[in-house]
Amino acid sequence: MCGNSMPEIGGSRLRQVIDILRRAGYKRNEVPKEDLIDAVDEFAQYSSLRGLPEDSVNVMIDILTTPSKLDQATLATIVKHLYPRSKVSEDVVVKIVGCFGQGQSKPTHATQALLLRWLVMIYDVLDGHTMLSQLYGLLFNCLDLISLRAHICHLLYLITRRKHVKPFRIQALYAPILELKRIVGNEQPLLGLLQIYKDYYPDVIVERLPPTKAGLFSHPNPEWMQKLLVIQETNAVNSLVGPEKSSFQVVRKHGSQGGKRRKTGHLTVPEVHTYRAVESSVTLEEIGNVNDFVAKLDKLELPNQLVAVIEDPLLQKLLDLKLSEADQQRINNWLTAYLSCIVGGGAKERLLKRLLEYTNHTNNLLPAVENYLQKCLNTCIEPKQLDQVLELLTFLPMRTFEELYNSFFCFIDNIFCAHEASDKIRLIDFYTRLLRHWVLAHSLQLQSSTLSNDTEYTIIHYMRHGSGSRQVTSSALTFYEVAASFPAKNSTFRLVLPPDSLVYHSLFASDALSLSRLCGISAKYKRNAEETRRLSQSIHNNSLEPYSRAFTDHLNSVVMDIVNCIWRNRAFSTADNSLGCNIPKELIKKYGELANSRGEDLRQLYSPTRSIALARYSKAAFSALEARDSISIFNRHRGPLTQESLKNLAVAGGLNIPWREFKKETLKDLERRGLVGLPELIYSVIAVFSTE
């Protein structure tokens, strides 16, 4: 970019600069030399910073595709700074291809080469490739132009599809290759193009072709392309390069990434190629958009190397619709052979990333990947790679605890043996994702298959790590929220009660979210157990067994403890089968004496109006009621609410509302705030709410 000290020009000045260039190219000495130099500098500066709008690109191409009086250095500078702000229309393609050749109406061969190279560089930001495909024959005939041959081969390499490969073109390529080989050696661009023809018709071109150098058809100027993408992103233009690229087209790598295979870590993945195809065949390489894919779906042939599905999104879509057990076995066999060769080096980040993307797409962990992950866990794994391994292991199929523990979980436990809070969180999050995957996978099956009793012990084993900080508690609650989502009629998954330590830690936590989540889990557990008991008594569900008496008794006791503390003002009571929150009676007695010495009642300290987690919400709900009824600020309640203070407030001219109605309003306020767990539990347990 030139002229950093020069002020940035505007759109109107750009049109004036282009007009200067047009006049200078039309007639020699029409523009003073100093003005021309300044115009070229201004053009380069503007285009490098902001890119050229579509109309300016069209005008500049008109100037460049006609005979010009500008010197070659000036023309090269202009082409170098020809940065389109948006996608390039196919009209520009026609103008450039139309200027190739010899004649008085043509630009110089050097300018033609510059334009052709520019066309190769912007191939990925063209508005479409239909016109280039239609011009294939014209471009092929230009191979005789030595000055254009290398870039013509590159462009043909990009646009070649099966329909373009004809016997006469194969013969036409052979002749110059043999002639040039005799004189100067192998002509690399022609060999590269012939290799593409051979990929489409290996049975026609049976001769072994000489190897081509690496990077033969790589982008001519990657830095230029990167700058173009930055300009287009700055102008909020969706480029065809990058994440938005169509997934209904075979991924084809070029240059240093090209050849027949792509390296992922140390895994060399074959590209999509369909050999032994005839002219009537329809292959994935010929699909350019979603309409082609849908129209030719029934006729599409699978490529020779199905393992290319790991990286090719179009092949993934095809196998989603046509995958058979034999096809899946082919993919697994290939991965088994290759992964066994690289396991000595441990986990490879890029390889794990590709395997994770494929597994996420299919929701199925291949046996070959399972074996690879098991061996990876025996090696030293970087933190990022460990995250990828754990993510892949969440797709493990359901098995007994002993099998899973001996194969995978014992190694994971050893990795997290430090038992730091962060380690516990990662471990519980892993088990939560694994359980969620099992639930989702099982919901897609038509028939249920009951696991052994070891499943319950498996989940209990997971939760031995589930107490500690608020983050650990949150992860543990997430696990049980997934467990609470099991449908009652599902005989495969059976509820396992959360540890009492987790229940009471959440009950007495200072944050309302943990308390709400605990109540929501308890409500779902209670509803699930009752529904299971009802279904087990039905003649249509003879195989479904109700939960044991010990299970339901303990669940009811825990629920009663929660309701006693929060709703019934009977905290730590052991009546009605309550557990008293598992606190010894001697300690409860001392707590009670301490509360009495401060003028408090221990049994009421965890009610919605006194609890650390809920007091501010109940206060806000009551203030909203006072504001609704336009209660004078002098008659509003001060301090924590109690049933007695509410009666006194009504006598003093404050808000007159029954204690039970106020508690109902508090529940409604919690629901509006998204804290639905406590209302859900109270509605399902308290009889008066159940009838309402």
Order of alpha helices (4+ residues) and beta strands (2+ residues): alpha-alpha-alpha-alpha-alpha-alpha-alpha-alpha-alpha-alpha-alpha-alpha-beta-beta-beta-alpha-beta-alpha-alpha-alpha-alpha-alpha-alpha-alpha-alpha-alpha-alpha-alpha-alpha-alpha-alpha-alpha-alpha-alpha-alpha-alpha
